[in-house]
Amino acid sequence: MQLTKEQNALISSAPEGKTFLCGPSGTGKTTVGVQRMLALLNMGIPASSILILTPQRTLASPYQHALETKQAYSGSPVTLLTLGGLARRMVGLYWPVINDLAGFKHPNTPPSFLTLESSQYFMAHLVTPLLEKGYFNSIVLERNRLYSQVIDNINKAAIVGFPHTEIGERLKSAWVGDLCQLTVYDNVQDCVSLFRNFCLANNLLDYSLQIELFRNLIWPSEIFRYKLFSTYKHVIYDNLEEDPPFAHDILHEWLPNLDSALLIFDEGGGFRRFLGADPNITSNLRERCDKIHTFSESFTSSKDLQALNNTIKHLQNRDLDRARQKSLSLETLQEILVVPGDELRFYPQMLDWVVSEVKNIIDSGTPPGEIVILAPFMSDMLRFSLNHRLEKIGIPTRSHRPSRALRDEPAAQCLLTLTTLAYPQWQMLPSKFTLAYAMMQTIDDLDLVRAQLLVGQAYQKDDPANLLKAFGDFPSLLRERITYRLGAKYEQLRLWLNQTNTGEALDIFLSRLFGEVLSQSGFRFHRDLDSGRITANLIESVRKFRWAMAETSQDSNFTLGKEYLQMLADGVIAAQYLQSWQQSDQEAVFIAPAYTFLMNNQAVDYQFWLDISSSGWYARLEQPLTHPYVLSRKWTQGQKWTAEHEFAISQEGLKRLITGLIARCRKQVYLGISRLNENGSDERGLMMRLIQNIFQQSLRGSDGS
C-alpha cells in the first residue's frame, strides 16, 4: 500500500522515544508497526535488541512475513513473543535461581511446562474421582468443558492478579440466582486448589503458575530486570487491547527503560474479553508515552461503510434497539447491506441464498479468498452444509474453529482409528462403521458402500493377531466390485500397519504413517491440504503431551500413546496451532465463527453474516463454572451480577462486534435472514432489530418524513 505522510513520519522517526498509536481497524497501524521494525533494522539497530509483542502468536504473522522477505539484517533474529511466552521463557531460564522460592516439592528437579491439553489431562485425572462423589451434580456440562472452565478460572486469577484461593468467593459474592449454584462454586474452588497443589507436588508449570512466578519472583528482581532491560531496547506492542491486565502492568513499568516503544491500540477492539482482555485499562500506558498519534482514515472500508460504522459506533448502548441514522440514503444502504429479495422461511433456504450469492460474486471476477461466511457459532452441521453446497459447484472452502476438539476433525478421527488397528493391545478397536468411514477417508476414490464391503470382509475384530484379512483372500467377485486398484491401496496400508513397532512414540508413528503412506499418491491425504494441516496439529499435540508427561511419569511410549487416545476420547479441546490460523489456500472461501475472523485481523471484500436474528451474535456464552466479567479487575468484589449487567454487556458486545466486522469489509455485507433459525425456532434478536431500525430510518429519510 502507498504510505501516507503521517505513516512515513512515524516509521522514519529517530530510534528514541515512546509513541502511542491508536485508531480503528484498517487505518494502517500494523503496517506502520511492520515498517517501523524494518526501519530500525535499516538504521543499524541490532535485531536482537528488538522485541515484537502481540497478544497471540497469530497476530505476529505480518511481522514474521516481513522478516522472512527481508534480505539480511545484523545479529540474532528479531524476537516475536507474547507476554505469556516471555514469562515462560524467563521462568525456564531462571528456574535454578527461583526454584527454592516457588514452593515446589522437588525444587532441584527440572519443571514440566504444560500446554492447554496436558493441563486438561491432569485436571481430568484429579476431578474425575470428585465427580463420582457428587461434585457438580446440579449442572449438565460436557467433561471437557468442565475441565477447561476450571482451568480458565485459575488462569484468570493469575492474569488479573488475585490469589487463586479467592476464586470461589468472588464467584459466589456476585451470584443472585439459585442457592445450589453456590455449592458449584465451592466445588470449583476445591478443584482449583487440588490442581494447584498437584502442580506444586509434581513440578508442573501450567500457564497460571508461569505467570505468577514471572510476576512475583522474576519481575520484581533488579538483577533479572537488568538482564531483560539490557537485552531488549526497542519494543513494538501490537493489538495491546487484546491482552490481560498483567501484560499492561509489566509494560507500564518497562517503558521508562526502553530506548523506543511503539504501542498500537485498536479502537473498538477487545474481542478477547472472555480470555481476560481489558481494553479499558490502557490509559496508563497512553500517559507514559511521549507522543500520541491517532489514525482515522480507513484503507479498507468504503466511505459508505465507514459512515454506517460511525453511526453504530457512536450510538449509546441503550439506543441500539432504536437506532437513528440519517447520513445514508436508502439506495446507498441497500448497496452496502444486501438482504434476500424474498422472505426466506427456513434456514436451508438462507444457506441456498448465501451459496447462490457467493457464486455470483465469484463469477463476476472476485477471488474466493475475498469472501468470508460468518456465524456466531459454527456447528458441525452448519459447516458441513456450507462446505457441501459450495464444493458441489466447484468453489473451494477453508474453515477454522479454535475451540473444536481434535477428535471432531475427520482427518484426526481417521488417523486415530488406524492407530488403534496398529496397537490392538490397547483394546480400543473401532466398530465396523467407524473403520469403514476411516477407510473412506484414507483411500482415494473409495466410496462408503465399497468401504463397508471392504471392512465387512477384511475386519476380524475377534482375532487381534490378524485384524485385517489380505485382499487376495477376498472372494473374486468382491475383489472385482471393490476394484483391484483400490484393493492394492488397502493392501499397502494393511502391510504397513502390520509392521508397526509398538515401542515407538505415538507422534513418531503418526509422522511415519502420514509420510510413508497417507500422503502418497492414491490416498486421500495426498490432495487434501486441510487434512495435512490437521495431521500436523495432531502430531504436535501428541509430542507436547509426551514431553509434558516425560518428567512426571515412568510410563513407556506404548502406555503414553494409549493415555493420549483416552484423553482425546474425553473430548479435550485442542491447543492453539499456528497452522490452523495460517491461510493454506488463499483462494478459498473462509467459513468461521465471527470472533475467529476478527482475531485473524484480515480485511476482505465481501462478508456474509448468517442468521442475524440469532441472539448468539451478542449473548454471553453460558459458563456455569466461571465468569469473565466477575473475575476481572474492573469488577467490585461483592457486587451482584444482575440482568441489567448482562443486557449492558450484550449490547456493548454487539456494537463492538458489528463495528469490528464492518471495519474489515471493503465492499458489501450480505445479511442472511430466515424466519426460522437453525433449531427451527422463530427468533428476533437485537442485531436484527438494529438493522431493521437503520433501514426504516433511511426509508423515512427518502420519503422526506
Secondary structure, DSSP 4 states (H G I P E B T S, - for coil): -PPPHHHHHHHTS-S-EEEEEEEETTSSHHHHHHHHHHHHHHTT--GGGEEEE-SSGGGGHHHHHHHHHS---SSSPPEEE-HHHHHHHHHHHHHHHHGGGTT-S-TTSPPEE--HHHHHHHHHHHHHHHHHTTTTTTS---HHHHHHHHHHHHHHHHHHT--GGGHHHHHHHH--S-THHHHHHHHHHHHHHHHHHHHHHHTEE-HHHHHHHIIIIITT-HHHHHHHHHH--EEEE-SGGGS-HHHHHHHHHHGGG-SEEEEEEEET--TTGGGT--GGG-HHHHHH-SEEEE----SSS-HHHHHHHHHHHTS-GGGGGG----SS-HHHHHHHEE--SS---SHHHHHHHHHHHHHHHHHTT--GGGEEEEESS--HHHHHHHHHHHHHTT--EEE--TT-BGGGSHHHHHHHHHHHHH-GGG--PPPHHHHHHHHHHHBTT--HHHHHHHHHHHB-TT-GGG-B--GGGS-HHHHHHH-HHHHHHHHHHHHHHHT--TTS-HHHHHHHHIIIIITSTTBGGGG-HHHHHHHHHHHHHHHHHHHHHHTT----HHHHHHHHHHHHHTTPBP---HHHHS-S-SSSEEEEEHHHHHHHT--EEEEEE--TT-GGGTSPP--TT--TTTTSSSSPTT----HHHHHHHHHHHHHHHHHHHHHTEEEEEEE---SB-TTS-B---HHHHHHHHHHHHHHHHHHT-
